[in-house]
Amino acid sequence: MDTVNVTEALLKAILELIEKCETLEELRDSVKRIMNEQIKSGAAENPHTHRPAHPKVSREP
């Protein structure tokens, strides 16, 4: 599947989730859950596709 098709599929899924979720928090959790599922299934097929998350930056002075 090429990048354009993946992007289009993700956008369609997000739009569908926006309609189904009642709060922003529900939407955020749903997107995170989908992305985690994709990473797990994709990493099993090609371990080089998973990118580590960015380190959290402390907002404290």
Sequence and secondary structure as in RCSB ss.txt:
>XXXX:A:sequence
MDTVNVTEALLKAILELIEKCETLEELRDSVKRIMNEQIKSGAAENPHTHRPAHPKVSREP
>XXXX:A:secstr
  HHHHHHHHHHHHHHHHHH SSHHHHHHHHHHHHHHHHHHHHHH TTS            
